[in-house]
Amino acid sequence: MGNGFCYVSNSAGIQKADNGQSFSGTIKPRFDKFVITISERSDSDKRLACDWNEYGIANSLGLSGRYGNLCLANFKIEFSPELDVVLNYSSDSYKFGGQGSFGTNFVLYGNGDFTLFTAVDGNTSYVSHGRCEKIN
């Protein structure tokens, strides 16, 4: 847990144009440098999330389905600049899953490397690899 400065070293994507043709290859990500802060969630924050769901387990409908089982998540991550596609909660301190119907995952490995996968819609997806250095 703590702060880290992250930078993208490789990024690739698949995009489908309006004319039906697809492009795949190296892309420049929207943000190639960002700062992360991983911290423990407060008990009141977890309690509030549990109140959204029956027995703390999310169903697949409405608000609770979008946010998953947040009362089971012990950690949160913040990005600067904000990466609006990543759901900011996790049951562990290294894998943060996505929201929406297509998906996003940010995984921080023990050696400081990370993988960021983003599926923007059914026609566009990206994967980035990089490294985070601790900056406390």
RALINJO-V66962 format. One line per field, one symbol per residue. phi: phi as a letter, one per 20 degrees, with the letter a starting at -180 (. if undefined). Layout:
phi: ???
This chain:
phi: .pdbedbedbbcbccdffenfdcbqfcefgcdcbddcdbfefffffffffffcflmdfeedmffffemeffeeeccccdcffefedfecbeddcddeecnedobbccdegenfcccdcdfbfdcbcccdabddfcf
